[in-house]
Amino acid sequence: MINQQLDETDFGILELLQKDALISHKELAHRLNKSITPIHLRIRKLLEEGFIKRFTAIVDAKKIGRGLIAYTQVQVKQHSQESLMNFQKEVIKLNEVMECYHMTGNFDFLLKIAIRDMDEYNQVLMVKLAKLPDVGNMQSFFVMSEAKNETAYPLNIPRISDR
């Protein structure tokens, strides 16, 4: 279905923008062998249709004092729709929570939490997470080192030749 909506130029735009969101329309047009106006229109269309959610900068967490990353699994006490929605609604308000996923398995949610150090994590856990509605069990895992962190999704498309 996605291949019916997007053509090779659209995929090329997505691939190049994922690598460098600051690439100019002029450079995109050059790399994709198109003129600037169609590139501009296609980017606008990709935004309007939700293929591009937003443009953002990727910041080095360590340099801004958020070098400790915890993945915390949370199990809620009740599994009613209301309980799950209430927990989710409240947890996404926490600045330290970078990602929140409703999961299958023994735990209901997986949170990616970025904090300065273990003391700050303890504060987040005790003062913020433990007080959220219907929180049951929690289990945390701390990142010791990062071997890979990709933000660009692989696009299974015919490769556009490098120009």
Backbone torsions as a table, in degrees:
resi	resn	phi	psi	omega
1	MET	NA	-42.6	-178.9
2	ILE	-63.3	-35.5	-179.5
3	ASN	-67.0	-24.0	177.7
4	GLN	-74.8	-26.9	-177.0
5	GLN	-89.0	-28.3	-175.3
6	LEU	-118.7	141.7	175.5
7	ASP	-107.2	-175.6	-175.9
8	GLU	-59.7	-37.0	179.1
9	THR	-67.1	-42.4	177.5
10	ASP	-60.1	-46.1	178.4
11	PHE	-62.3	-39.2	177.8
12	GLY	-61.4	-43.0	177.4
13	ILE	-60.4	-48.0	-179.2
14	LEU	-61.8	-43.0	-179.3
15	GLU	-62.8	-46.1	-178.2
16	LEU	-70.4	-39.5	179.5
17	LEU	-67.8	-32.4	177.3
18	GLN	-64.8	-31.6	179.8
19	LYS	-79.9	-35.6	-177.2
20	ASP	-154.4	98.1	-178.3
21	ALA	-69.9	-13.2	179.2
22	LEU	-90.6	0.2	179.3
23	ILE	-59.2	136.2	-176.7
24	SER	-75.9	158.8	175.8
25	HIS	-61.9	-33.9	178.5
26	LYS	-63.1	-46.6	180.0
27	GLU	-67.1	-40.5	175.6
28	LEU	-57.9	-47.1	-179.6
29	ALA	-59.7	-43.6	179.2
30	HIS	-62.5	-48.2	-176.9
31	ARG	-66.0	-29.0	-177.9
32	LEU	-101.3	4.4	178.6
33	ASN	58.0	46.8	178.7
34	LYS	-130.6	171.9	174.0
35	SER	-91.2	167.0	-172.2
36	ILE	-67.3	-42.8	-176.1
37	THR	-59.0	-48.5	177.6
38	PRO	-61.9	-34.6	177.6
39	ILE	-63.5	-46.0	178.1
40	HIS	-58.6	-46.1	-179.1
41	LEU	-64.8	-39.5	-179.7
42	ARG	-68.1	-39.4	177.5
43	ILE	-62.6	-43.5	177.6
44	ARG	-59.9	-43.1	178.9
45	LYS	-63.8	-43.3	178.5
46	LEU	-62.2	-35.1	174.7
47	LEU	-68.5	-48.7	-178.0
48	GLU	-61.7	-36.8	-178.1
49	GLU	-86.8	-0.5	174.2
50	GLY	84.5	5.8	175.7
51	PHE	-68.5	-34.7	172.0
52	ILE	-106.6	118.2	-179.2
53	LYS	-79.4	-44.6	-179.0
54	ARG	-170.5	167.5	173.1
55	PHE	-106.9	139.0	-174.9
56	THR	-150.0	164.5	173.6
57	ALA	-105.3	142.6	177.5
58	ILE	-97.9	116.7	-174.1
59	VAL	-98.4	143.8	176.1
60	ASP	-74.0	110.5	-175.8
61	ALA	-59.1	-37.3	-179.1
62	LYS	-65.4	-38.2	-177.0
63	LYS	-71.5	-18.2	178.3
64	ILE	-107.8	14.8	175.3
65	GLY	79.1	27.3	176.8
66	ARG	-128.2	48.0	-172.5
67	GLY	-80.8	-12.1	178.1
68	LEU	-98.0	121.8	179.7
69	ILE	-112.1	128.1	177.0
70	ALA	-118.2	137.0	169.3
71	TYR	-105.4	116.6	-175.2
72	THR	-116.3	125.3	175.6
73	GLN	-93.2	135.8	-178.3
74	VAL	-126.8	133.0	174.5
75	GLN	-111.6	127.7	177.5
76	VAL	-88.2	154.0	-176.0
77	LYS	-69.8	-42.0	-179.9
78	GLN	-115.2	143.1	-177.1
79	HIS	-106.6	31.5	174.9
80	SER	-75.8	157.5	178.2
81	GLN	-58.1	-40.5	-179.1
82	GLU	-62.7	-44.8	-180.0
83	SER	-63.3	-45.6	-179.5
84	LEU	-63.6	-44.1	-179.4
85	MET	-67.1	-40.0	179.1
86	ASN	-63.1	-44.5	178.3
87	PHE	-61.0	-49.7	-177.7
88	GLN	-60.1	-43.9	-179.7
89	LYS	-59.4	-39.0	-178.1
90	GLU	-80.7	-39.5	-175.3
91	VAL	-68.7	-32.1	-179.0
92	ILE	-72.7	-10.3	175.3
93	LYS	-78.4	-16.7	-176.5
94	LEU	-76.8	124.4	-178.4
95	ASN	-59.9	-32.4	-177.1
96	GLU	-72.3	-22.6	-179.1
97	VAL	-81.4	113.1	-177.9
98	MET	-90.0	-33.0	-179.0
99	GLU	-143.3	147.2	178.3
100	CYS	-142.3	122.4	-179.5
101	TYR	-124.3	133.4	171.0
102	HIS	-85.1	123.3	-168.6
103	MET	-119.0	164.1	167.2
104	THR	-90.8	167.7	177.1
105	GLY	106.2	-161.1	-175.4
106	ASN	-71.6	-26.6	179.7
107	PHE	-111.1	152.0	-174.9
108	ASP	-89.4	-33.4	-176.0
109	PHE	-133.2	148.0	171.7
110	LEU	-120.5	124.4	-178.9
111	LEU	-114.4	138.1	169.4
112	LYS	-103.0	119.8	-174.9
113	ILE	-118.8	126.8	179.6
114	ALA	-109.7	119.4	-178.2
115	ILE	-137.0	170.6	-178.1
116	ARG	-73.6	-47.8	-174.0
117	ASP	-160.5	-176.8	-177.3
118	MET	-65.2	-33.9	177.1
119	ASP	-62.2	-43.1	178.5
120	GLU	-66.8	-38.5	177.0
121	TYR	-60.7	-42.8	178.5
122	ASN	-59.1	-41.5	177.5
123	GLN	-63.7	-44.4	178.6
124	VAL	-60.9	-45.1	-178.9
125	LEU	-63.9	-50.3	-173.3
126	MET	-77.9	-39.8	-172.9
127	VAL	-91.6	-32.1	-174.0
128	LYS	-108.3	-59.7	-174.4
129	LEU	-64.9	-47.3	-176.4
130	ALA	-62.5	-21.7	-177.9
131	LYS	-92.2	-2.7	179.7
132	LEU	-71.6	156.2	-176.1
133	PRO	-61.6	134.3	172.4
134	ASP	62.1	21.6	178.9
135	VAL	-69.7	129.2	176.3
136	GLY	-107.9	-114.3	-179.3
137	ASN	-78.8	148.6	173.4
138	MET	-136.2	147.5	176.1
139	GLN	-142.2	132.0	-176.1
140	SER	-119.0	148.0	175.7
141	PHE	-129.3	135.7	-176.9
142	PHE	-109.6	137.6	179.7
143	VAL	-74.5	124.9	178.4
144	MET	-92.3	-39.6	175.1
145	SER	-154.9	158.2	-176.9
146	GLU	-113.1	116.2	179.9
147	ALA	-92.8	-29.5	-179.4
148	LYS	-155.1	136.9	176.2
149	ASN	-147.2	97.0	-178.3
150	GLU	-102.4	142.5	172.9
151	THR	-112.3	-14.2	-179.0
152	ALA	-92.1	126.8	176.3
153	TYR	-78.6	137.6	175.7
154	PRO	-67.9	135.2	179.0
155	LEU	-109.3	117.1	-179.3
156	ASN	-83.3	82.9	-177.0
157	ILE	-133.1	161.8	171.6
158	PRO	-60.7	129.7	-175.3
159	ARG	-66.0	133.6	173.9
160	ILE	-83.2	126.6	-176.6
161	SER	-63.0	142.2	176.6
162	ASP	-67.2	132.6	-178.2
163	ARG	-109.5	NA	NA
